[in-house]
Structures are given as structure tokens and as C-alpha cells.
Amino acid sequence: MFAGGPAVAQDIPDYVTAAVADPARAADAEDDARRQIVEIMAFSKVKPGDTVLELVPGSGYWSRVFSGIVGPEGKVYLAVPTPMEKYSEETKALPQTLANTELLMQPADALSAPTSVDVVFTAQNYHDYPNEFMGPTDPAVLNKAVYDMLKPGGLYVVIDHVAEAGSGMRDTETLHRIDPAVVKQQVEAAGFEYRAESDVLRNEADDHTLKVFDPSVRGHTDQFVYRFRKPG
């Protein structure tokens, strides 16, 4: 039996609760407990009027809630690196129903936003950046781009599948996992301050040896959730 880790004690703003409860995302609701949407959104500190860049939004599960939180005065940029375009048909359709979102299709080594942003959010995609299919980029290139686009005091939230302690980037292409310690080291090397961690997606039953698509762990992997801050 797989389960998430214990919830982090934090206040849940009303605007997070309202965005998650929006009837327009009823089809997503069955995943909310597993993905801890309320806790993750509160942890990200996104608020009404913010500008958010979401990296590789996929189906738009997180995007729809970001859109609801930031509201008509805010903006959500949906950033898709061109090596992932073929996996992003659902992302491309999101601006048709979410008026405050904008699709950004960009080379993987040229991530940018039209304006400075308050929050950059990536879930289960950081581990792709060391991999060959992404082309001439790496985590250092990604982290510099994120640093440059964030406003002073802006936040960078990284969620990904946990790899074996001490493995660094060894398993990024084979198991689609990454060692949390190397992520923290890389992001701090780009100038960020490490601010907080949430354990709501941790799962001690995952021993970090299986590919994340293995049926026995898919959807229930052990995941780290980090929040970093750009000084200022």
C-alpha cells in the first residue's frame, strides 16, 4: 500500500481552496488527494495577481489551479521545451479555456518569459535536463534561466522523483529519478536560497530502485518538494 507522507502544517488560503474547488476542474478532482494539490499550492505561495511560469505543464493539472489562484490580474506562462513538444498537445490547448495563460514553446537551452515572474514551478521534469534528448542544456542552464526571470524575492518550486541517496544524476535517464541532494546543490549554486521542504509526497515504501513508470510505483513514487528563493 502506497501513501503520501504526513502533511506539512501550514495555513491554507481561501483562494487556494476556492481554486481547487472550481467545478471546471471536476475531472481532475479524483487525483487531488494523491497529488496533494491543496498542500502543494499553499507551499508554493502563489497568490492572486501573481505571474507564474510552469515548466512542462503536461495535461494542465497544476495549470488550472494556478490560473484560478492568480485570477484575471495574474498570468500563467506555460513553458514547453521544444524536445517535449510531441508530448504537449494537451498543454497547447490550455489557453483556449484558460484566458490568463500563455503558451511558450522554446528551445530547452533558452527558457525565458515575456515579463519577470513571481513563481517558477516544475513537477517531475527537473530530472530531464541532464538527459541527451533535451539537447544542449543541463540543470545549470535551466537554473540560471529561472534565476534571471524571477523577480527579486521570487520563488522556485521543484518537485521530482527521489533517486538513491548519493546517486547524483546517475538515474535521470534510466529510472527518471534524481538525488534530491544534487538538486539542492545545483539550485543553490545558481544563487538561490533554500527555504523549505514539504514531505506531503514522500513515500517510504518506494525503495528508489524502480523506473517511475513501473506499475507497482507509478503515481505513488517517493517525491521531494523544495522551495527556493531568489535573494532580494
PANUNU-550454 format. One record per residue (C-alpha): residue number from 1; residue in one letter; x, y, z. Coordinates in Angstrom, 3 decimals, always signed. Layout:
N
PT   n res       c1       c2       c3
PT NUM   A        X        Y        Z
...
//
This chain:
232
PT   n res       c1       c2       c3
PT   1   M   +0.000   +0.000   +0.000
PT   2   F   +1.475   +3.306   -1.078
PT   3   A   +0.679   +6.632   +0.549
PT   4   G   +1.984  +10.162   +0.700
PT   5   G   +3.970  +11.431   +3.649
PT   6   P   +2.405  +13.317   +6.546
PT   7   A   +1.001  +16.728   +5.697
PT   8   V   +3.069  +19.789   +6.484
PT   9   A   +1.304  +22.050   +8.982
PT  10   Q   +0.506  +25.235   +7.098
PT  11   D   -2.390  +27.607   +6.662
PT  12   I   -4.425  +27.058   +3.505
PT  13   P   -5.505  +30.395   +1.986
PT  14   D   -9.130  +30.735   +0.932
PT  15   Y   -8.089  +31.459   -2.659
PT  16   V   -6.327  +28.093   -2.849
PT  17   T   -9.381  +26.280   -1.526
PT  18   A  -11.619  +28.120   -3.987
PT  19   A   -9.397  +27.394   -6.991
PT  20   V   -9.201  +23.696   -6.161
PT  21   A  -12.985  +23.525   -5.672
PT  22   D  -13.728  +25.120   -9.064
PT  23   P  -16.326  +22.904  -10.818
PT  24   A  -14.476  +23.458  -14.105
PT  25   R  -11.727  +21.115  -12.895
PT  26   A  -14.055  +18.379  -11.640
PT  27   A  -12.356  +15.836  -13.913
PT  28   D   -9.071  +16.430  -12.057
PT  29   A  -10.538  +16.043   -8.577
PT  30   E  -10.011  +12.287   -8.322
PT  31   D   -6.246  +12.918   -8.329
PT  32   D   -6.273  +15.680   -5.719
PT  33   A   -5.644  +13.548   -2.640
PT  34   R   -2.859  +11.558   -4.291
PT  35   R   -1.147  +14.665   -5.633
PT  36   Q   -1.791  +16.753   -2.511
PT  37   I   -2.907  +19.706   -4.624
PT  38   V   -4.062  +21.896   -1.728
PT  39   E   -0.856  +21.460   +0.276
PT  40   I   +1.376  +21.929   -2.769
PT  41   M   -0.382  +25.123   -3.838
PT  42   A   -0.164  +26.572   -0.338
PT  43   F   +3.511  +25.579   -0.176
PT  44   S   +4.221  +27.345   -3.482
PT  45   K   +2.887  +30.618   -2.012
PT  46   V   +1.224  +31.580   -5.302
PT  47   K   -1.358  +34.304   -4.690
PT  48   P   -3.898  +36.399   -6.627
PT  49   G   -2.282  +38.742   -9.141
PT  50   D   +0.955  +36.751   -9.393
PT  51   T   +2.773  +35.837  -12.572
PT  52   V   +3.704  +32.150  -12.678
PT  53   L   +5.816  +30.160  -15.119
PT  54   E   +5.030  +26.460  -15.108
PT  55   L   +7.634  +24.299  -16.800
PT  56   V   +6.266  +21.389  -18.875
PT  57   P   +2.618  +21.615  -17.758
PT  58   G   +1.540  +18.362  -19.419
PT  59   S   -2.191  +17.793  -19.006
PT  60   G   -2.661  +21.113  -17.215
PT  61   Y   -3.474  +19.561  -13.839
PT  62   W   -1.456  +22.176  -11.944
PT  63   S   -2.066  +24.894  -14.559
PT  64   R   -5.816  +25.020  -13.992
PT  65   V   -5.339  +25.688  -10.296
PT  66   F   -2.597  +28.262  -10.855
PT  67   S   -4.927  +30.005  -13.298
PT  68   G   -7.712  +30.080  -10.728
PT  69   I   -5.470  +31.380   -7.957
PT  70   V   -3.765  +34.214   -9.852
PT  71   G   -7.083  +35.323  -11.341
PT  72   P   -7.717  +37.910  -14.059
PT  73   E   -4.974  +40.225  -12.792
PT  74   G   -2.389  +37.443  -12.907
PT  75   K   -0.711  +35.398  -15.617
PT  76   V   +0.418  +31.804  -16.071
PT  77   Y   +3.089  +31.095  -18.676
PT  78   L   +3.037  +27.506  -19.921
PT  79   A   +6.650  +26.784  -20.897
PT  80   V   +7.354  +23.796  -23.136
PT  81   P  +10.934  +22.987  -24.247
PT  82   T  +10.859  +22.018  -27.922
PT  83   P  +12.209  +18.479  -27.249
PT  84   M   +8.970  +17.885  -25.322
PT  85   E   +6.611  +19.384  -27.896
PT  86   K   +5.412  +15.983  -29.094
PT  87   Y   +4.191  +15.217  -25.570
PT  88   S   +2.413  +18.551  -25.150
PT  89   E   -0.810  +18.514  -27.172
PT  90   E   -2.888  +18.988  -24.024
PT  91   T   -0.702  +21.912  -22.961
PT  92   K   -1.155  +23.622  -26.325
PT  93   A   -4.934  +23.562  -25.881
PT  94   L   -4.983  +25.130  -22.409
PT  95   P   -5.060  +28.824  -23.481
PT  96   Q   -8.351  +28.124  -25.289
PT  97   T  -10.082  +27.628  -21.936
PT  98   L   -7.779  +29.480  -19.512
PT  99   A   -7.745  +33.114  -20.603
PT 100   N   -4.908  +34.160  -18.305
PT 101   T   -2.463  +31.560  -19.655
PT 102   E   +0.044  +31.846  -22.497
PT 103   L   +1.956  +29.074  -24.249
PT 104   L   +5.736  +29.491  -24.571
PT 105   M   +7.374  +26.981  -26.929
PT 106   Q  +11.140  +27.428  -26.619
PT 107   P  +14.484  +25.675  -27.105
PT 108   A  +15.437  +23.819  -23.946
PT 109   D  +18.525  +25.990  -23.501
PT 110   A  +16.647  +29.287  -23.979
PT 111   L  +13.923  +29.329  -21.334
PT 112   S  +12.575  +32.830  -20.797
PT 113   A   +9.380  +34.728  -20.024
PT 114   P   +7.964  +37.904  -21.606
PT 115   T   +7.904  +39.539  -18.160
PT 116   S   +9.543  +38.873  -14.826
PT 117   V   +7.695  +36.290  -12.747
PT 118   D   +6.846  +35.677   -9.097
PT 119   V   +6.985  +31.876   -9.090
PT 120   V   +8.548  +29.195  -11.297
PT 121   F   +7.112  +25.723  -10.780
PT 122   T   +8.311  +22.399  -12.157
PT 123   A   +6.896  +18.997  -11.263
PT 124   Q   +8.668  +15.792  -12.311
PT 125   N  +10.713  +17.420  -15.073
PT 126   Y  +13.919  +18.703  -13.482
PT 127   H  +15.439  +15.232  -13.913
PT 128   D  +15.078  +15.522  -17.708
PT 129   Y  +17.580  +18.361  -18.031
PT 130   P  +20.749  +16.241  -17.778
PT 131   N  +19.456  +13.864  -20.460
PT 132   E  +20.609  +13.636  -24.067
PT 133   F  +17.193  +14.071  -25.687
PT 134   M  +16.943  +17.601  -24.256
PT 135   G  +19.813  +18.777  -26.445
PT 136   P  +22.435  +21.378  -25.462
PT 137   T  +21.180  +22.152  -21.979
PT 138   D  +21.666  +20.935  -18.414
PT 139   P  +20.433  +21.800  -14.911
PT 140   A  +22.864  +24.715  -14.617
PT 141   V  +21.443  +26.297  -17.779
PT 142   L  +17.902  +25.768  -16.506
PT 143   N  +18.602  +27.194  -13.065
PT 144   K  +20.296  +30.304  -14.453
PT 145   A  +17.320  +30.927  -16.738
PT 146   V  +14.931  +30.571  -13.812
PT 147   Y  +17.040  +32.892  -11.669
PT 148   D  +17.139  +35.527  -14.402
PT 149   M  +13.368  +35.540  -14.990
PT 150   L  +12.319  +35.676  -11.335
PT 151   K  +11.677  +38.945   -9.573
PT 152   P  +13.857  +39.623   -6.517
PT 153   G  +12.299  +37.551   -3.757
PT 154   G  +10.682  +35.258   -6.328
PT 155   L  +10.204  +31.566   -5.605
PT 156   Y  +11.320  +28.412   -7.420
PT 157   V   +9.412  +25.220   -6.568
PT 158   V  +10.901  +21.897   -7.677
PT 159   I   +9.128  +18.538   -7.348
PT 160   D  +10.688  +15.329   -8.632
PT 161   H  +11.088  +11.596   -8.135
PT 162   V  +13.654  +10.634   -5.492
PT 163   A  +16.703   +8.589   -6.508
PT 164   E  +19.026   +6.639   -4.228
PT 165   A  +20.989   +8.831   -1.830
PT 166   G  +24.412   +9.631   -3.257
PT 167   S  +23.461   +8.703   -6.825
PT 168   G  +23.602  +12.253   -8.154
PT 169   M  +22.292  +12.269  -11.729
PT 170   R  +23.048   +8.600  -12.431
PT 171   D  +19.397   +7.543  -12.743
PT 172   T  +17.881  +10.519  -14.553
PT 173   E  +17.609   +8.785  -17.927
PT 174   T  +17.107   +5.179  -16.834
PT 175   L  +14.768   +5.449  -13.840
PT 176   H  +13.643   +9.082  -14.345
PT 177   R  +14.780   +9.884  -10.814
PT 178   I  +17.293  +12.308   -9.324
PT 179   D  +19.061  +12.553   -5.975
PT 180   P  +17.453  +15.415   -4.002
PT 181   A  +20.839  +16.411   -2.595
PT 182   V  +22.246  +17.150   -6.043
PT 183   V  +19.183  +19.223   -6.934
PT 184   K  +19.609  +21.336   -3.827
PT 185   Q  +23.316  +21.747   -4.561
PT 186   Q  +22.705  +22.766   -8.179
PT 187   V  +19.953  +25.258   -7.410
PT 188   E  +21.909  +26.882   -4.596
PT 189   A  +24.928  +27.128   -6.918
PT 190   A  +22.785  +29.290   -9.216
PT 191   G  +22.370  +31.837   -6.409
PT 192   F  +19.132  +30.674   -4.819
PT 193   E  +18.434  +30.378   -1.106
PT 194   Y  +16.950  +27.058   +0.022
PT 195   R  +13.877  +27.968   +2.059
PT 196   A  +11.654  +24.970   +2.739
PT 197   E  +10.742  +21.369   +2.030
PT 198   S   +7.366  +19.630   +2.132
PT 199   D   +7.030  +15.919   +2.848
PT 200   V   +3.451  +15.521   +1.575
PT 201   L   +4.628  +13.475   -1.434
PT 202   R   +7.169  +11.335   +0.395
PT 203   N   +6.624   +7.564   +0.352
PT 204   E   +8.870   +5.306   +2.408
PT 205   A   +7.538   +2.224   +0.603
PT 206   D   +9.326   +3.291   -2.590
PT 207   D  +12.911   +1.980   -2.407
PT 208   H  +14.111   +4.133   -5.366
PT 209   T  +15.235   +1.159   -7.482
PT 210   L  +12.356   +1.029   -9.970
PT 211   K  +11.607   +3.109  -13.025
PT 212   V   +8.871   +5.596  -12.160
PT 213   F   +6.621   +4.037  -14.830
PT 214   D   +6.737   +0.594  -13.209
PT 215   P   +3.116   -0.326  -12.398
PT 216   S   +3.983   -1.078   -8.789
PT 217   V   +5.059   +2.528   -8.094
PT 218   R   +3.593   +4.634  -10.887
PT 219   G   +1.668   +7.537   -9.412
PT 220   H   +2.999   +6.777   -5.923
PT 221   T   +6.749   +7.362   -6.131
PT 222   D   +8.702   +8.970   -3.329
PT 223   Q   +8.972  +12.640   -4.312
PT 224   F  +10.761  +15.640   -2.841
PT 225   V   +9.184  +19.105   -2.837
PT 226   Y  +11.628  +22.003   -2.450
PT 227   R  +11.100  +25.752   -2.369
PT 228   F  +13.954  +28.116   -3.188
PT 229   R  +14.047  +31.920   -3.152
PT 230   K  +15.893  +34.444   -5.291
PT 231   P  +17.510  +36.950   -2.907
PT 232   G  +16.128  +40.452   -2.886
//
